[in-house]
Amino acid sequence: MSADFKPTARSKVKRLHKRAHYDRATVYAIIDAAVLAHVGYVIDGQPFVTPTNIWREGDRVLWHGSMASRMLKTVREGVPVCVTITHLDGLVMARSAFHHSVNYRSAMLFGRAEMVTDKAAKARALEAFVERVAPGRWATLRPMTAQELKGTMVVGMTIDEAAAKVRTGPPVDDEPDYALPIWAGVVPLTLTAGQPIADPRVATGTPVPSSLARYDIEAYGREAPRADAAG
């Protein structure tokens, strides 16, 4: 794994420095546990933030969408991009309104995206994304058509800078407040998967794939298989 990120004026956490992390292990764990990220960019002076699914391959994050996507057509030109991820882990209930907080894991990633132009590399990247969501599923699907591949854009961004910020643990109250008869603590929050719901038009007798029947959202948090995403 490459050296840790070095904070700059752009990426250094300005407040609550003790919660800041710049090591790749922490940053990548936050990315790999994410189902959703937000891509920030600017068009003609107007900021936009677009939610999208992402996945990581080594020191790069990738995302995809329609070739007609305004966001993708903009970021593929190499404009500065900020990708953010947040996991909400708990509500922190303090003895005063001022000290209420949340437990969370967040990351901000900085870089410039580029479009994956090689057809084989793009197909491999899309396969890696599907396999990350549901291991083993790609081999069971109808093969992707040339038109579907043509109509899908994949962009990748090497992470030039990154910063993570994490809060864990109980509330931190003013010392005199600990004696007050007020309940304080943490309400944990987790993202969980429910039972799969079949499409009403699924062919009769088609079983639920084992990977989905036992779907574990925590297993989502892992690096996708490496694929050559240069393009």
C-alpha positions as CSV (number, residue, x, y, z in Angstrom):
1,M,0.0,0.0,0.0
2,S,1.2,3.5,-0.8
3,A,2.3,6.0,1.8
4,D,-0.3,7.8,3.8
5,F,-1.9,11.0,2.4
6,K,-0.2,14.2,3.4
7,P,-2.7,16.9,4.4
8,T,-2.5,20.2,2.5
9,A,-4.4,23.5,2.9
10,R,-7.2,21.9,0.8
11,S,-7.5,18.6,2.7
12,K,-6.4,19.3,6.2
13,V,-9.2,19.0,8.8
14,K,-9.6,22.4,10.3
15,R,-11.8,21.6,13.4
16,L,-11.6,18.8,15.9
17,H,-8.2,17.6,14.8
18,K,-8.3,14.5,17.0
19,R,-10.9,13.0,14.7
20,A,-8.8,13.4,11.6
21,H,-7.1,10.5,9.9
22,Y,-4.9,10.6,6.8
23,D,-3.7,7.0,6.7
24,R,-4.8,5.0,3.7
25,A,-6.1,2.1,5.8
26,T,-8.7,4.3,7.5
27,V,-9.6,6.2,4.3
28,Y,-9.9,3.0,2.2
29,A,-12.0,1.2,4.8
30,I,-14.5,4.0,4.7
31,I,-14.6,3.9,0.9
32,D,-14.9,0.1,0.8
33,A,-17.9,0.1,3.2
34,A,-19.8,2.6,1.1
35,V,-22.8,1.9,-1.0
36,L,-23.2,5.6,-2.0
37,A,-21.0,8.6,-2.4
38,H,-21.5,12.2,-3.5
39,V,-19.4,13.7,-6.4
40,G,-18.9,17.5,-6.1
41,Y,-17.9,19.5,-9.2
42,V,-18.5,23.0,-10.7
43,I,-20.1,23.9,-14.1
44,D,-19.8,27.5,-15.2
45,G,-19.3,28.7,-11.6
46,Q,-22.3,26.7,-10.2
47,P,-21.5,23.9,-7.7
48,F,-23.2,20.6,-8.1
49,V,-23.2,17.5,-5.9
50,T,-24.4,14.2,-7.5
51,P,-25.0,11.0,-5.6
52,T,-23.7,7.8,-7.2
53,N,-22.4,4.3,-6.5
54,I,-18.7,4.0,-6.4
55,W,-16.1,1.3,-6.0
56,R,-12.4,1.3,-5.4
57,E,-9.5,-0.4,-7.3
58,G,-6.2,0.2,-5.6
59,D,-5.6,4.0,-5.3
60,R,-8.5,4.8,-7.6
61,V,-12.2,5.2,-7.2
62,L,-14.6,4.6,-10.1
63,W,-18.2,5.4,-10.9
64,H,-20.4,5.0,-13.9
65,G,-23.6,6.1,-15.6
66,S,-25.2,7.1,-18.9
67,M,-23.1,8.5,-21.6
68,A,-25.6,11.4,-21.6
69,S,-24.9,12.2,-17.9
70,R,-24.0,15.9,-17.4
71,M,-22.0,15.0,-14.4
72,L,-19.9,12.4,-16.2
73,K,-19.4,14.5,-19.3
74,T,-18.1,17.3,-17.0
75,V,-15.8,15.3,-14.7
76,R,-14.3,13.2,-17.6
77,E,-12.7,16.4,-18.8
78,G,-10.3,16.4,-15.9
79,V,-11.9,19.2,-13.8
80,P,-11.2,19.1,-10.0
81,V,-13.5,16.7,-8.2
82,C,-14.3,16.1,-4.6
83,V,-15.9,12.8,-3.7
84,T,-17.4,12.5,-0.2
85,I,-18.6,9.5,1.8
86,T,-20.4,9.4,5.1
87,H,-21.5,6.5,7.4
88,L,-23.8,7.5,10.2
89,D,-23.1,5.1,13.1
90,G,-25.1,6.5,16.0
91,L,-26.9,9.4,17.7
92,V,-25.0,10.7,20.7
93,M,-27.3,11.8,23.4
94,A,-25.6,14.2,25.9
95,R,-26.9,15.9,29.1
96,S,-27.1,19.2,27.3
97,A,-28.3,20.2,23.9
98,F,-25.0,21.8,23.1
99,H,-23.0,18.5,23.5
100,H,-25.3,16.3,21.4
101,S,-23.5,14.8,18.5
102,V,-23.4,11.8,16.1
103,N,-20.9,9.0,15.7
104,Y,-19.8,8.8,12.1
105,R,-17.1,7.8,9.6
106,S,-16.5,10.2,6.7
107,A,-14.0,10.8,4.0
108,M,-13.2,13.5,1.4
109,L,-11.3,12.5,-1.7
110,F,-9.7,14.9,-4.1
111,G,-8.5,14.4,-7.7
112,R,-9.3,14.6,-11.3
113,A,-11.4,12.0,-13.1
114,E,-10.8,10.5,-16.5
115,M,-13.0,8.4,-18.7
116,V,-12.2,4.8,-19.2
117,T,-12.0,4.6,-23.0
118,D,-10.7,1.0,-23.6
119,K,-13.7,-1.3,-24.2
120,A,-12.2,-4.3,-22.5
121,A,-11.1,-2.2,-19.5
122,K,-14.5,-0.7,-19.2
123,A,-16.2,-4.1,-19.3
124,R,-13.8,-5.4,-16.6
125,A,-14.5,-2.3,-14.4
126,L,-18.3,-2.9,-14.7
127,E,-17.9,-6.5,-13.9
128,A,-15.8,-5.6,-10.8
129,F,-18.6,-3.3,-9.7
130,V,-21.3,-6.0,-10.0
131,E,-19.1,-8.5,-8.3
132,R,-18.5,-6.1,-5.4
133,V,-22.2,-5.7,-4.9
134,A,-23.0,-9.4,-5.2
135,P,-20.1,-11.8,-5.6
136,G,-20.7,-14.4,-8.2
137,R,-23.6,-12.6,-9.9
138,W,-21.9,-11.5,-13.1
139,A,-21.5,-15.1,-14.3
140,T,-25.2,-15.7,-13.9
141,L,-26.4,-12.7,-15.9
142,R,-27.3,-12.2,-19.6
143,P,-24.1,-11.0,-21.3
144,M,-23.8,-7.3,-21.7
145,T,-24.4,-6.1,-25.3
146,A,-22.2,-3.9,-27.3
147,Q,-24.8,-1.2,-27.3
148,E,-25.1,-1.3,-23.5
149,L,-21.4,-1.0,-23.1
150,K,-21.3,1.9,-25.6
151,G,-24.1,3.7,-23.7
152,T,-22.4,3.4,-20.4
153,M,-19.6,5.7,-19.2
154,V,-17.1,4.7,-16.6
155,V,-14.8,7.3,-15.0
156,G,-11.9,6.7,-12.6
157,M,-10.2,9.1,-10.3
158,T,-6.8,8.6,-8.7
159,I,-7.0,9.8,-5.2
160,D,-4.4,12.6,-5.0
161,E,-5.4,13.8,-1.5
162,A,-7.8,12.5,1.1
163,A,-8.9,13.1,4.7
164,A,-11.1,11.0,7.0
165,K,-12.9,12.2,10.1
166,V,-14.3,9.7,12.6
167,R,-16.2,10.1,15.9
168,T,-16.8,7.1,18.2
169,G,-17.8,6.6,21.8
170,P,-20.1,8.2,24.4
171,P,-21.0,11.9,24.8
172,V,-18.5,14.3,26.2
173,D,-20.3,16.5,28.7
174,D,-19.2,19.4,30.9
175,E,-17.8,17.8,34.1
176,P,-20.6,19.2,36.5
177,D,-23.3,17.8,34.2
178,Y,-22.3,14.2,34.8
179,A,-24.0,14.3,38.2
180,L,-27.4,15.3,36.7
181,P,-30.1,12.7,36.6
182,I,-30.4,12.8,32.8
183,W,-30.0,9.8,30.6
184,A,-27.1,10.0,28.2
185,G,-25.5,7.6,25.8
186,V,-25.5,6.4,22.2
187,V,-28.3,5.1,20.0
188,P,-26.5,2.9,17.4
189,L,-27.5,3.1,13.8
190,T,-26.7,0.5,11.2
191,L,-27.5,-0.2,7.6
192,T,-29.0,-3.7,7.3
193,A,-30.3,-5.8,4.4
194,G,-33.8,-7.2,4.4
195,Q,-35.1,-10.4,2.8
196,P,-34.9,-10.3,-1.0
197,I,-38.2,-9.4,-2.7
198,A,-38.6,-11.2,-6.1
199,D,-39.6,-9.3,-9.2
200,P,-43.3,-10.4,-9.9
201,R,-42.1,-11.6,-13.4
202,V,-39.3,-13.8,-12.2
203,A,-39.7,-17.2,-13.9
204,T,-41.5,-19.8,-11.8
205,G,-39.1,-22.0,-9.9
206,T,-36.1,-19.6,-10.1
207,P,-34.4,-19.7,-6.7
208,V,-33.0,-16.7,-4.8
209,P,-29.1,-16.8,-5.3
210,S,-27.4,-17.8,-2.1
211,S,-25.3,-14.6,-2.1
212,L,-28.5,-12.6,-1.9
213,A,-30.5,-14.8,0.4
214,R,-27.7,-14.4,3.0
215,Y,-26.9,-10.8,2.0
216,D,-24.6,-9.1,4.5
217,I,-24.2,-5.4,4.0
218,E,-21.0,-5.5,6.0
219,A,-19.5,-7.9,3.4
220,Y,-20.0,-5.0,0.9
221,G,-17.0,-3.3,2.5
222,R,-14.1,-4.7,0.7
223,E,-11.9,-3.7,-2.2
224,A,-13.2,-4.8,-5.7
225,P,-11.1,-7.2,-7.7
226,R,-8.4,-5.3,-9.5
227,A,-9.1,-4.3,-13.1
228,D,-7.1,-2.2,-15.5
229,A,-9.1,1.0,-15.6
230,A,-6.6,3.1,-17.4
231,G,-8.1,4.7,-20.5
